[in-house]
Amino acid sequence: MSTLRTGFIHTALPLCGLALALSAVTLLGGCVTETRIIERPARVYEPPPPPAYSEPAVDVEVHATEPPPPLPDYEQPPCPEDGYLWTPGYWAWGGGGYYWVPGTWVQPPRVGVLWTPGYWGFVGGVYAFHVGYWGPHVGFYGGVNYGYGYGGVGYAGGRWEGNSIHYNQSVTNVNTTVIHNTYNQTVINNVTVNKVSYNGGSGGVAAVPTPQEHAAAQEPHVAPTPMQHQHVQEAARNPALAAKANGGHPAIAATPKPAAFNAPGVVGARGAVAPPPRALGTPPGAPHVNNGAGSPPQGAQPNALHSPQGAQPNAVHPPQGVPPNAMHPPQGAQPNAVHPPQGAQPNAVHPPVAGPRPPPPAPKAQPPKPKNDKHEPEGKTR
């Protein structure tokens, strides 16, 4: 019996070891399989979710105690290239007064967003500026008629179709030889056309947000781009854009691209003192100098431009009342009678009326003398 039991035990031990080995392999295989399942998602790249944008970080930028000036009248420069959207100009506050931020074409920060312009609103006895922003739809901008598609409600100057912008030629300046994504749609303007640049208060636009604009205010918003911030900073540093300096008619009313104040295509407001071409190649705020083709430099005598170098002004243009012979002496008069040497007496240039009459007979008597001199040798030879 003991022999049988021992043999059974020895026979069972190998079987148990084999079972344990198989179990270990199974467990190890399960671990490896589980590890592979965990690693698979890491091989697929998932871009990070976009940041959660809400209302602009600063809904009200500044306050002012006086209303902004009326909007200047200017032409829209042509769209520089496909993919730009128009952002209208507006009056900003800084340095104790208003200054003009020119309208410009801007590249949107992402596909599918539109620009809601900033606007001034009369709230609580002061004028507050509401910062513009990018969003899927155009929100409330005070009902201010900025023009070129921004008639007070929404934007009719262009729209997104897929990943490209299509421009409405009826209200925007687009060169169709460069940009082909265009369409024509008549825009019916239900807003009174004026140049009022603020909402509410005395003389302001009486407009309230529509239901669609209320809904747009709840959508994700994107703040102005860095190029837009640079555009505002350049305008703030330019003294010529201050309303006190330009009287509400800035010489740089619109630009083809942000901060391009000296680039070709800059547009000035109607009634501006200095046209934009004069500002090319000069630093912002440089004084405008215009010496016309026929205008002498400041402080110069009028006759200085039409007289020989070093000549006296009266030598070419005598004072009123001087006899004509003072400028054009009779034939045979001495040259110094008109242009005396330096230091000569004034009467040598402008002799009295009775003075020039005796000398003329003398030149008439002198011509026969040379003739006699020429024939004297012949008489001597004869």
C-alpha positions in Angstrom: 0.0 0.0 0.0 2.7 2.4 0.8 4.4 1.6 -2.4 1.3 2.4 -4.4 0.8 5.6 -2.5 4.3 6.7 -3.1 4.1 5.9 -6.7 0.9 7.9 -7.0 2.4 10.9 -5.3 5.5 10.7 -7.6 3.2 10.4 -10.6 1.0 13.3 -9.5 3.9 15.7 -8.8 4.9 16.1 -12.5 1.3 16.6 -13.4 0.9 19.4 -10.8 4.1 21.1 -12.0 2.9 21.0 -15.6 -0.5 22.5 -14.5 1.3 25.3 -12.6 3.5 26.0 -15.5 0.6 26.3 -17.8 -1.2 28.6 -15.4 1.8 30.8 -15.2 2.1 31.0 -18.9 -1.6 31.8 -19.1 -1.3 34.6 -16.5 1.8 36.0 -18.2 0.1 36.0 -21.5 -2.9 37.8 -20.1 -0.7 40.5 -18.6 1.1 41.0 -21.9 -2.2 41.2 -23.7 -3.6 43.7 -21.3 -0.4 45.9 -21.6 -0.8 46.0 -25.3 -4.4 47.2 -25.1 -3.3 50.1 -22.8 -0.6 51.2 -25.2 -2.7 51.4 -28.4 -4.5 54.7 -27.7 -1.2 56.4 -27.2 -0.2 55.7 -30.8 -3.1 57.9 -32.1 -2.5 61.7 -31.9 -5.4 63.7 -30.5 -4.9 67.5 -30.7 -5.6 69.3 -27.5 -9.0 70.8 -27.2 -9.3 74.5 -28.1 -9.2 76.9 -25.2 -12.6 77.8 -23.8 -13.3 81.4 -24.9 -16.1 83.3 -23.3 -16.9 87.0 -23.4 -13.8 89.2 -24.2 -11.5 89.4 -21.2 -12.1 93.2 -21.0 -15.6 93.9 -22.1 -15.3 97.6 -21.4 -11.9 99.0 -22.3 -12.0 102.7 -21.2 -14.4 105.4 -20.2 -14.7 109.0 -21.4 -16.8 111.9 -20.3 -17.4 113.3 -23.8 -18.8 111.6 -26.9 -16.5 110.5 -29.7 -16.4 112.7 -32.9 -18.4 111.7 -35.9 -17.1 109.0 -38.1 -14.9 110.3 -40.9 -15.8 109.8 -44.6 -13.3 107.7 -46.5 -12.9 105.1 -49.2 -12.2 101.5 -48.5 -8.9 100.3 -49.8 -9.0 97.1 -51.9 -8.7 93.7 -50.2 -5.0 92.9 -50.4 -5.4 89.1 -50.9 -7.8 86.2 -50.4 -8.5 85.4 -46.8 -8.7 88.9 -45.2 -11.8 90.4 -43.6 -12.6 94.1 -43.2 -12.5 95.7 -39.8 -13.8 99.3 -39.7 -12.1 102.2 -38.2 -13.2 103.8 -34.9 -12.3 106.5 -32.4 -10.3 105.3 -29.4 -9.5 107.2 -26.2 -6.1 107.9 -24.8 -3.7 110.7 -23.8 -6.6 112.9 -22.8 -8.5 112.8 -26.1 -9.8 110.7 -28.9 -7.6 109.4 -31.7 -8.5 107.5 -34.9 -7.8 103.8 -35.3 -7.8 103.3 -39.1 -10.0 100.7 -40.7 -8.0 97.8 -42.1 -8.1 94.3 -43.7 -7.2 91.6 -41.1 -6.5 87.8 -41.3 -9.0 86.1 -39.0 -7.5 84.0 -36.2 -9.3 80.8 -37.4 -11.6 79.5 -40.0 -15.3 80.4 -39.7 -15.1 83.4 -37.4 -16.4 86.9 -38.2 -15.5 90.3 -36.6 -17.9 92.2 -34.3 -16.7 95.8 -34.2 -16.2 97.6 -31.0 -18.5 100.5 -30.2 -19.0 103.4 -27.7 -22.1 103.3 -25.5 -23.5 105.8 -23.1 -23.8 104.0 -19.8 -24.2 105.5 -16.3 -23.4 109.0 -17.3 -20.1 108.1 -19.1 -19.2 106.8 -22.5 -17.8 103.3 -22.4 -16.0 101.5 -25.2 -16.9 97.8 -25.8 -14.1 95.9 -27.3 -14.6 94.1 -30.6 -14.1 90.3 -30.9 -14.2 87.4 -33.3 -17.0 84.8 -33.2 -19.1 82.4 -35.3 -21.7 85.2 -35.8 -21.6 89.0 -35.6 -22.9 90.3 -32.4 -24.2 93.7 -31.2 -22.0 96.7 -32.0 -24.3 99.5 -31.0 -26.2 99.9 -34.2 -23.4 102.2 -35.5 -23.3 102.3 -39.3 -19.6 101.8 -40.0 -20.2 101.2 -43.7 -18.7 98.6 -46.1 -21.0 95.8 -44.9 -21.3 96.9 -41.3 -24.6 98.8 -41.6 -25.5 98.6 -37.9 -26.7 95.0 -37.7 -24.6 92.0 -38.8 -22.1 91.9 -41.7 -23.0 91.8 -45.3 -19.5 92.2 -46.8 -18.6 88.5 -47.0 -19.3 85.0 -45.7 -17.6 81.8 -45.1 -18.1 78.9 -47.5 -16.2 75.9 -46.3 -12.6 77.0 -45.6 -12.6 80.1 -47.8 -14.1 83.6 -47.6 -16.4 84.8 -50.3 -16.7 88.6 -50.8 -19.8 90.6 -51.7 -18.8 93.0 -54.4 -21.8 95.2 -53.9 -20.4 96.6 -50.6 -16.7 95.7 -50.5 -13.7 96.8 -52.7 -12.4 93.6 -54.2 -10.2 93.2 -57.2 -11.7 90.3 -59.1 -8.5 89.7 -61.1 -6.8 88.8 -57.8 -9.7 87.4 -55.8 -12.2 85.1 -57.5 -14.3 84.1 -54.5 -17.0 86.8 -55.0 -20.7 87.2 -55.3 -23.2 90.1 -55.7 -25.9 90.6 -53.2 -27.9 93.8 -52.8 -27.9 95.1 -49.3 -31.0 96.9 -48.0 -29.9 99.4 -45.3 -32.7 99.9 -42.8 -30.5 102.1 -40.6 -30.4 105.9 -40.9 -27.2 106.8 -42.7 -25.3 109.2 -40.6 -21.8 109.6 -39.0 -22.8 109.1 -35.4 -20.1 106.9 -33.7 -21.8 106.0 -30.4 -24.9 104.4 -29.0 -27.3 106.0 -26.5 -27.0 109.3 -24.8 -27.8 112.7 -26.4 -27.6 112.4 -30.1 -26.4 108.7 -30.1 -27.8 105.8 -32.0 -31.0 104.4 -30.4 -30.5 100.7 -31.0 -30.9 97.6 -28.8 -29.6 94.1 -29.3 -31.7 91.8 -31.5 -32.5 88.2 -30.4 -29.9 87.0 -32.8 -27.3 89.4 -31.3 -28.2 88.2 -27.9 -27.6 84.6 -29.0 -24.2 85.6 -30.6 -23.2 87.2 -27.3 -23.4 83.7 -25.7 -21.2 82.0 -28.3 -17.4 81.4 -27.8 -15.4 84.6 -28.6 -11.8 85.1 -29.7 -10.0 88.2 -28.7 -8.4 90.6 -31.2 -5.3 89.2 -32.9 -1.7 90.5 -32.1 -1.7 92.3 -35.4 -4.8 94.2 -34.4 -3.2 95.1 -31.1 -0.2 96.4 -32.9 -2.4 98.4 -35.2 -4.0 100.2 -32.2 -0.6 100.9 -30.6 0.7 102.4 -33.8 -2.4 104.7 -34.0 -2.0 105.8 -30.4 1.7 106.8 -31.1 0.8 108.9 -34.2 0.1 112.5 -33.2 -1.5 113.2 -36.6 -4.3 110.8 -35.7 -5.5 112.7 -32.7 -8.9 114.3 -33.2 -7.5 117.6 -31.8 -4.8 117.6 -34.5 -6.9 116.6 -37.5 -10.3 118.1 -36.6 -12.0 114.8 -37.2 -10.5 114.2 -40.6 -7.5 111.9 -40.2 -5.0 111.7 -43.1 -4.7 108.0 -42.5 -8.3 106.8 -42.4 -7.8 103.3 -43.7 -4.9 100.9 -44.5 -4.5 97.8 -46.6 -3.1 95.8 -43.7 -2.7 96.3 -40.0 -0.1 98.8 -38.8 0.9 99.6 -42.5 0.5 103.4 -42.0 3.2 104.3 -44.6 2.5 101.5 -47.2 1.1 102.1 -50.6 -2.7 102.1 -50.6 -3.2 104.2 -47.5 -6.5 106.1 -47.7 -7.1 109.5 -46.2 -10.4 110.9 -45.0 -12.3 113.4 -47.2 -11.4 116.9 -45.9 -8.0 115.8 -44.5 -5.4 118.5 -44.4 -2.5 116.3 -45.6 -3.1 113.5 -48.2 -1.7 110.1 -47.5 1.0 110.1 -50.3 2.9 112.8 -48.5 3.3 110.5 -45.5 5.2 107.8 -47.5 8.7 107.3 -46.3 8.3 109.6 -43.3 8.0 108.6 -39.7 4.6 108.8 -38.1 3.7 112.3 -37.0 6.3 114.0 -39.1 5.3 117.5 -40.2 3.9 117.8 -43.7 5.9 120.1 -46.0 4.7 121.0 -49.4 6.7 123.6 -51.4 4.8 123.8 -54.7 6.7 123.8 -58.0 6.3 127.5 -58.4 6.4 128.5 -54.7 9.6 129.9 -53.3 11.0 128.6 -50.0 9.6 130.2 -46.9 11.2 133.6 -46.3 12.8 133.9 -49.8 12.2 136.9 -52.0 9.9 136.3 -55.0 12.5 137.4 -57.5 15.2 135.2 -56.0 14.0 132.3 -58.1 14.2 134.1 -61.4 17.5 136.0 -61.1 21.2 135.1 -61.7 23.1 133.9 -58.7 24.2 136.8 -56.7 22.2 139.4 -58.6 20.1 141.9 -56.8 16.3 141.3 -57.0 15.7 144.6 -58.7 18.2 143.8 -61.4 15.7 141.5 -63.1 12.4 142.8 -61.9 12.7 146.6 -61.3 10.3 148.3 -58.9 7.0 149.6 -60.3 7.4 153.0 -62.0 11.0 152.5 -63.2 11.5 153.6 -66.8 11.7 150.7 -69.3 15.1 151.8 -70.6 16.5 151.0 -67.2 16.1 147.4 -68.0 16.7 147.6 -71.8 19.1 150.4 -72.6 19.4 151.8 -76.1 21.7 150.0 -78.5 25.3 151.0 -78.1 25.0 151.8 -74.4 27.8 150.5 -72.2 27.1 147.0 -70.5 27.9 148.4 -67.1 25.0 150.7 -67.3 22.7 147.7 -66.5 25.1 145.5 -64.5 27.5 147.8 -62.7 30.5 146.3 -60.9 30.2 145.6 -57.2 30.3 148.7 -55.2 29.1 151.0 -58.0 26.7 153.8 -57.3 23.0 153.1 -57.6 22.7 155.7 -60.4 24.9 153.6 -62.6 22.1 151.0 -62.8 19.1 153.3 -62.8 20.3 156.8 -64.1 18.0 159.7 -64.0 15.7 160.3 -66.9 17.8 163.3 -68.2 21.1 161.5 -67.7 21.0 158.9 -70.4 20.1 161.3 -73.2 23.5 163.1 -73.7 25.6 159.9 -74.0 23.6 158.4 -77.0 25.0 161.0 -79.5 28.5 160.1 -78.6 28.3 156.5 -79.7 26.8 157.7 -83.0 29.9 160.0 -83.7 32.4 157.3 -82.8 31.6 154.9 -85.6 33.1 157.1 -88.4 36.4 157.2 -86.6 37.2 153.5 -87.0 36.4 153.8 -90.8 38.9 156.6 -91.2 41.5 154.6 -89.3 41.0 151.7 -91.6 41.4 153.9 -94.8 44.4 155.9 -93.5 46.9 153.3 -94.3 45.6 153.1 -97.8 46.0 156.9 -98.2 49.5 156.7 -96.9 50.4 153.9 -99.3 49.0 155.9 -102.2 
